[in-house]
């Protein structure tokens, strides 16, 4: 009787991540920081595009890394 054991669970995760990135047409997936920037803009009455939110989020993460020595968790 054969038992089911995943041969390469890390490989399966990478395949899922690659396929979701391909489904988005080459655009970077939004993380919690980008979504938060967009939501804050909407609350203030300013329309912030996905691209601008991504740039702002990357800037915030980079500056946080300079000051604290590590990136924000969950930001890619």
N, CA, C and O of each residue as an XYZ file, in Angstrom:
304
protein
N       0.839     -1.159      0.000
C       0.000      0.000      0.000
C       0.895      1.236      0.000
O       1.782      1.367      0.843
N       0.664      2.118     -0.925
C       1.481      3.314     -1.064
C       0.959      4.420     -0.161
O      -0.248      4.644     -0.059
N       1.870      5.093      0.477
C       1.471      6.236      1.303
C       1.768      7.521      0.548
O       2.694      7.589     -0.261
N       0.977      8.518      0.825
C       1.153      9.798      0.155
C       2.107     10.667      0.967
O       1.819     11.023      2.109
N       3.234     11.000      0.370
C       4.180     11.911      0.989
C       4.604     12.917     -0.065
O       5.054     12.529     -1.143
N       4.466     14.214      0.231
C       4.901     15.200     -0.755
C       6.404     15.087     -0.983
O       7.184     15.024     -0.034
N       6.792     15.063     -2.234
C       8.202     14.906     -2.551
C       8.958     16.216     -2.372
O      10.109     16.214     -1.936
N       8.314     17.342     -2.707
C       8.992     18.623     -2.612
C       7.972     19.709     -2.285
O       7.531     20.423     -3.185
N       7.589     19.847     -1.023
C       6.570     20.839     -0.693
C       7.012     22.260     -1.022
O       6.173     23.084     -1.389
N       8.303     22.576     -0.904
C       8.785     23.914     -1.231
C       8.625     24.171     -2.728
O       8.291     25.287     -3.127
N       8.855     23.177     -3.544
C       8.685     23.317     -4.988
C       7.241     23.598     -5.351
O       6.965     24.399     -6.244
N       6.308     22.935     -4.655
C       4.893     23.181     -4.917
C       4.528     24.617     -4.588
O       3.768     25.241     -5.328
N       5.048     25.148     -3.504
C       4.781     26.526     -3.125
C       5.310     27.480     -4.188
O       4.630     28.437     -4.560
N       6.517     27.224     -4.677
C       7.108     28.088     -5.696
C       6.302     28.046     -6.986
O       6.146     29.070     -7.651
N       5.787     26.874     -7.348
C       4.974     26.770     -8.555
C       3.700     27.580     -8.413
O       3.289     28.240     -9.368
N       3.063     27.552     -7.253
C       1.846     28.334     -7.020
C       2.146     29.819     -7.095
O       1.374     30.579     -7.678
N       3.254     30.238     -6.514
C       3.616     31.653     -6.521
C       3.904     32.128     -7.947
O       3.519     33.234     -8.328
N       4.578     31.294     -8.724
C       4.883     31.659    -10.101
C       3.617     31.744    -10.938
O       3.477     32.651    -11.759
N       2.697     30.814    -10.743
C       1.480     30.828    -11.546
C       0.606     32.022    -11.192
O      -0.033     32.587    -12.079
N       0.557     32.428     -9.917
C      -0.246     33.595     -9.558
C       0.395     34.863    -10.107
O      -0.317     35.790    -10.495
N       1.716     34.924    -10.149
C       2.388     36.093    -10.715
C       2.134     36.181    -12.215
O       1.979     37.277    -12.754
N       2.092     35.046    -12.888
C       1.827     35.042    -14.320
C       0.394     35.446    -14.612
O       0.132     36.080    -15.634
N      -0.532     35.099    -13.748
C      -1.929     35.442    -13.954
C      -2.156     36.939    -13.856
O      -3.130     37.443    -14.414
N      -1.305     37.651    -13.176
C      -1.479     39.078    -13.000
C      -0.827     39.871    -14.115
O      -0.701     41.090    -14.002
N      -0.418     39.231    -15.165
C       0.112     39.921    -16.319
C       1.429     40.632    -16.076
O       1.681     41.681    -16.670
N       2.266     40.086    -15.222
C       3.567     40.676    -14.981
C       3.549     41.785    -13.941
O       4.612     42.289    -13.578
N       2.390     42.180    -13.452
C       2.336     43.216    -12.429
C       2.639     42.605    -11.066
O       2.315     41.449    -10.794
N       3.270     43.415    -10.220
C       3.603     42.940     -8.881
C       2.333     42.836     -8.040
O       1.455     43.696     -8.114
N       2.248     41.790     -7.255
C       1.089     41.598     -6.383
C       1.142     42.615     -5.246
O       2.216     42.892     -4.710
N       0.005     43.165     -4.880
C      -0.041     44.141     -3.804
C       0.103     43.463     -2.448
O      -0.458     42.393     -2.214
N       0.853     44.091     -1.569
C       0.968     43.592     -0.206
C       0.127     44.467      0.715
O      -0.545     45.391      0.256
N       0.163     44.179      2.008
C      -0.691     44.890      2.954
C      -0.357     46.372      3.023
O      -1.247     47.187      3.262
N       0.901     46.741      2.819
C       1.296     48.143      2.889
C       0.730     48.926      1.710
O       0.228     50.036      1.887
N       0.807     48.356      0.509
C       0.256     49.012     -0.681
C      -1.252     49.210     -0.546
O      -1.782     50.274     -0.865
N      -1.927     48.178     -0.071
C      -3.382     48.273      0.107
C      -3.732     49.318      1.157
O      -4.712     50.048      1.007
N      -2.937     49.393      2.217
C      -3.169     50.382      3.259
C      -2.984     51.803      2.751
O      -3.732     52.704      3.130
N      -1.990     52.004      1.896
C      -1.759     53.325      1.311
C      -2.930     53.716      0.424
O      -3.388     54.858      0.465
N      -3.418     52.774     -0.380
C      -4.586     53.050     -1.223
C      -5.812     53.377     -0.375
O      -6.539     54.324     -0.677
N      -6.046     52.605      0.679
C      -7.203     52.836      1.551
C      -7.111     54.190      2.253
O      -8.113     54.894      2.376
N      -5.923     54.551      2.710
C      -5.747     55.851      3.365
C      -6.016     56.984      2.380
O      -6.617     57.997      2.740
N      -5.572     56.811      1.146
C      -5.841     57.822      0.125
C      -7.317     57.964     -0.159
O      -7.823     59.078     -0.291
N      -8.019     56.836     -0.254
C      -9.461     56.873     -0.503
C     -10.189     57.551      0.647
O     -11.130     58.313      0.425
N      -9.763     57.282      1.860
C     -10.399     57.887      3.031
C     -10.175     59.401      3.041
O     -11.029     60.159      3.502
N      -9.026     59.832      2.530
C      -8.712     61.256      2.461
C      -9.305     61.910      1.206
O      -9.195     63.122      1.025
N      -9.931     61.106      0.344
C     -10.544     61.642     -0.866
C      -9.595     61.758     -2.043
O      -9.857     62.508     -2.983
N      -8.487     61.017     -1.997
C      -7.492     61.052     -3.071
C      -7.444     59.674     -3.725
O      -7.359     58.657     -3.037
N      -7.497     59.646     -5.040
C      -7.424     58.381     -5.765
C      -5.959     58.045     -6.030
O      -5.293     58.741     -6.797
N      -5.460     56.993     -5.407
C      -4.073     56.558     -5.575
C      -4.077     55.275     -6.393
O      -4.732     54.301     -6.023
N      -3.345     55.274     -7.507
C      -3.304     54.097     -8.380
C      -2.493     52.985     -7.727
O      -1.728     53.221     -6.791
N      -2.672     51.779     -8.234
C      -1.905     50.627     -7.737
C      -0.411     50.871     -7.892
O       0.381     50.537     -7.010
N      -0.038     51.458     -9.029
C       1.378     51.693     -9.313
C       1.974     52.702     -8.325
O       3.075     52.497     -7.814
N       1.245     53.788     -8.059
C       1.752     54.788     -7.109
C       1.782     54.245     -5.686
O       2.704     54.547     -4.929
N       0.783     53.445     -5.315
C       0.776     52.839     -3.989
C       1.956     51.889     -3.840
O       2.568     51.819     -2.774
N       2.277     51.157     -4.905
C       3.411     50.237     -4.870
C       4.723     51.003     -4.705
O       5.583     50.604     -3.921
N       4.873     52.098     -5.440
C       6.095     52.911     -5.326
C       6.225     53.492     -3.918
O       7.308     53.474     -3.334
N       5.124     54.006     -3.377
C       5.155     54.573     -2.026
C       5.461     53.492     -0.994
O       6.240     53.720     -0.069
N       4.854     52.317     -1.149
C       5.108     51.211     -0.232
C       6.551     50.753     -0.281
O       7.149     50.461      0.755
N       7.118     50.687     -1.486
C       8.525     50.302     -1.621
C       9.438     51.329     -0.947
O      10.421     50.975     -0.296
N       9.088     52.615     -1.120
C       9.874     53.675     -0.481
C       9.822     53.550      1.045
O      10.853     53.631      1.713
N       8.623     53.354      1.590
C       8.468     53.225      3.043
C       9.257     52.033      3.561
O       9.931     52.132      4.587
N       9.178     50.905      2.857
C       9.897     49.706      3.283
C      11.409     49.935      3.239
O      12.131     49.500      4.136
N      11.883     50.618      2.196
C      13.313     50.892      2.059
C      13.803     51.811      3.188
O      14.857     51.570      3.775
N      13.041     52.851      3.482
C      13.423     53.771      4.552
C      13.361     53.085      5.922
O      14.211     53.332      6.777
N      12.378     52.243      6.126
C      12.278     51.487      7.379
C      13.497     50.587      7.542
O      14.050     50.469      8.636
N      13.913     49.953      6.442
C      15.082     49.071      6.486
C      16.341     49.864      6.839
O      17.177     49.392      7.609
N      16.477     51.067      6.277
C      17.646     51.896      6.585
C      17.694     52.247      8.072
O      18.756     52.214      8.693
N      16.541     52.582      8.630
C      16.493     53.038     10.024
C      16.568     51.876     11.021
O      17.301     51.951     12.007
N      15.821     50.814     10.767
C      15.717     49.724     11.736
C      16.634     48.546     11.447
O      16.926     47.755     12.345
N      17.092     48.419     10.208
C      18.000     47.333      9.872
C      17.307     46.074      9.373
O      17.966     45.061      9.140
N      15.985     46.121      9.205
C      15.257     44.986      8.647
C      13.999     45.499      7.950
O      13.494     46.576      8.267
N      13.503     44.710      6.997
C      12.311     45.101      6.250
C      11.061     44.864      7.075
O      11.064     44.099      8.039
N       9.992     45.539      6.675
C       8.697     45.310      7.308
C       8.232     43.886      7.016
O       8.384     43.424      5.885
N       7.675     43.183      7.986
C       7.234     41.815      7.733
C       6.033     41.778      6.790
O       5.107     42.580      6.911
N       6.064     40.848      5.864
C       4.959     40.662      4.932
C       4.980     41.593      3.745
O       4.047     41.574      2.942
N       6.010     42.408      3.602
C       6.124     43.328      2.470
C       7.146     42.743      1.503
O       8.252     42.374      1.900
N       6.762     42.663      0.221
C       7.693     42.106     -0.771
C       7.992     43.088     -1.849
O       8.757     42.786     -2.765
